[in-house]
Structure formats: structure tokens, C-alpha cells
């Protein structure tokens, strides 16, 4: 009887641990973000992917879509030219998306993190 009680308690604990761990797992919606970073993707590609992901999850109206498109344009311009002015424009456009677009809290946080990363990249290169 004691062995049965121990086995039952151990099984219950295992089930509880699995259930508790499941709520902390990343969902398919955001789980690939860290994988992308680990594959060595550049900052511009990561930001572009995050903008695409946020746009696909939002209920964007015309103004929201324009702001998403302008961020992509500026990121493309910066990637093509390497001009710090284009990076500043991309940062400015992304800030407008974070401030003005209707986004899910998780998407807003992700894009705010991208803003920080772009500003950090700009500072590490000695640009203003």
C-alpha cells in the first residue's frame, strides 16, 4: 500500500510539473525569434521579420499599413546604402509604429526591443 501511495504521489507530481512547464513554453508565434538570433541573422533582417510578424498579427487599418511599409522602406534603404541617416529614419519610423499602431502588447514589446537594438547598434558604430 505504501508503494502504491508513493507511486501515485510521484505520478501526480510529474503531471503537475509537465503542466506547469507547458505554460512557460514559447508559443509558435514567437518561438522562432531566438532561433533567428542564434543563426546569426543581422539586426536589419530581424527587425524586418518582427515588423512582418507584428503586421500579420494586427488588425491594421490604412494608416497602420503605411507606417509598417515606411519602416520596411527605411530598413531597405539603410541596408542598401549603409548611410547612418537612413538608420535614423528607420528608427524614427519604427518609433511611430510602436507609438501609433494598434498592436498586441507582445508585438509592441518585441518592436520596442528592436528599437533599443537599433539604437544600440547606432551608438556602437559612433553614429548619432
C-alpha positions in Angstrom: 0.0 0.0 0.0 2.8 2.4 0.8 4.5 1.7 -2.5 1.2 2.4 -4.3 0.8 5.7 -2.5 4.4 6.7 -3.3 3.9 5.8 -7.0 0.6 7.7 -7.1 2.2 10.8 -5.5 5.2 10.7 -7.8 2.9 10.4 -10.9 0.8 13.3 -9.7 3.9 15.4 -9.1 5.2 14.6 -12.6 1.9 15.5 -14.2 1.8 18.8 -12.3 5.4 19.6 -13.3 4.7 18.9 -17.0 1.5 21.1 -16.9 3.3 23.9 -15.1 6.2 23.8 -17.6 3.8 23.9 -20.5 2.6 27.4 -19.7 6.1 28.8 -19.8 6.9 27.4 -23.2 7.1 29.8 -26.1 4.2 29.5 -28.5 4.7 29.0 -32.2 4.0 32.7 -32.8 7.2 33.9 -31.1 9.3 30.8 -30.5 11.4 31.2 -33.6 12.7 34.7 -32.7 15.6 33.5 -30.5 16.4 30.8 -33.1 16.7 33.5 -35.7 19.1 35.5 -33.5 21.2 32.4 -32.9 21.5 31.7 -36.6 23.4 34.9 -36.9 20.7 36.9 -38.7 21.6 40.6 -39.0 19.8 43.2 -37.0 18.0 44.6 -40.0 16.7 41.2 -41.1 15.5 40.5 -37.5 13.7 43.9 -37.3 12.1 43.3 -40.7 10.9 39.9 -39.6 9.5 41.3 -36.4 7.7 44.1 -38.3 6.2 41.5 -40.7 5.1 39.3 -37.8 3.6 42.3 -35.9 1.7 43.4 -39.1 0.4 39.9 -39.7 -1.0 39.7 -36.2 -2.5 43.2 -36.2 -5.8 44.5 -37.5 -4.1 47.2 -39.4 -6.1 50.0 -41.0 -4.7 52.1 -43.9 -2.6 54.3 -41.6 -1.1 51.4 -39.8 -0.2 49.6 -43.0 1.5 52.8 -44.3 3.6 53.0 -41.2 4.6 49.4 -41.5 5.5 49.9 -45.1 7.6 53.0 -44.3 9.6 51.1 -41.7 10.4 48.5 -44.4 11.4 51.1 -46.9 13.8 52.8 -44.5 15.3 49.5 -43.4 15.8 48.6 -47.1 17.4 52.0 -47.7 19.8 51.6 -44.8 20.7 48.1 -45.8 21.4 49.1 -49.3 23.4 52.3 -48.5 24.8 51.9 -45.0 24.0 55.6 -44.5 23.5 56.5 -40.8 20.8 59.0 -41.9 18.8 56.1 -43.2 19.2 54.2 -40.0 17.9 57.3 -38.1 14.9 57.4 -40.4 14.2 53.7 -39.8 14.4 54.2 -36.0 12.0 57.2 -36.3 9.6 55.2 -38.4 9.7 52.2 -36.1 9.1 54.5 -33.1 5.9 55.8 -34.9 4.7 52.2 -35.4 5.3 51.4 -31.7 3.6 54.7 -30.6 0.7 54.9 -33.0 -0.2 51.5 -34.4 -2.8 49.2 -32.8 -0.6 46.3 -31.7 -0.9 43.3 -29.4 1.1 44.0 -26.2 3.6 41.2 -27.1 4.2 42.7 -30.5 4.6 46.2 -29.1 7.2 44.9 -26.6 9.0 43.0 -29.4 9.2 46.1 -31.6 10.3 48.3 -28.6 13.1 45.8 -28.1 14.0 46.1 -31.7 14.1 49.9 -31.3 16.5 49.5 -28.4 18.7 47.2 -30.5 18.8 49.6 -33.5 19.7 52.5 -31.2 22.4 50.4 -29.6 23.7 49.4 -33.0 23.8 53.1 -33.9 25.7 54.0 -30.7 28.2 51.2 -31.0 29.1 52.5 -34.5 29.6 56.0 -33.2 26.6 57.4 -35.2 24.1 59.9 -33.9 
